[in-house]
Amino acid sequence: MTVNPEEPPIISFRDVGMSFGASPVFDGLDLDIRRGEFVSIIGPSGCGKSTVLRLGSGLTEPSSGSIDRSTDNVGYVFQDATLMPWRTVRRNVELLGKLDKMPADELTRRVDAALETVGLAQYSHLLPRQLSGGMRMRASLSCARSTSPPRRPVAPRRGRPRRRQGMFSPPSGASPGPRSDCCRPPRTERSPPPVAPR
């Protein structure tokens, strides 16, 4: 997918700051994310990378500044595979759709597509403990991909179809080291979307 720099952003951070009680995490974050764009959030442990993702997906409100979203159809994949250990892969992926009372045929179609996309279709009958760590993370990604668009009204850009935006927290233990500079926003890098193999 080609990113159009003239297209209004899906999520905009404006002078966003975050603190937990008297402990500041960062401040002065300005960031625009557009449809089809891949943005990497980079920084040492404790600088607020996961907090930025939680803010962008609406799971947390900022302490200062503003966040504007043109959609609330945002998927979030946590650092750890948040799977229910007693449910099979398929039943885990189905769960959010069932809670959302998605029609059975639509749920089946979405779950099948999500599992196929991450290469877990043939492992859908297994329990999380029977999967490798990477497979569990892919199952978690399938959960985010299978949910339905929101039923409550939002204000999408006129004439533009809604698309699910993925926000991914870095894997546990992947941070490069302890934080040394409090209140400095994490760095962001942009890369072109990957090209699907032919």
Disulfide bonds with the S-S distance in Angstrom:
none
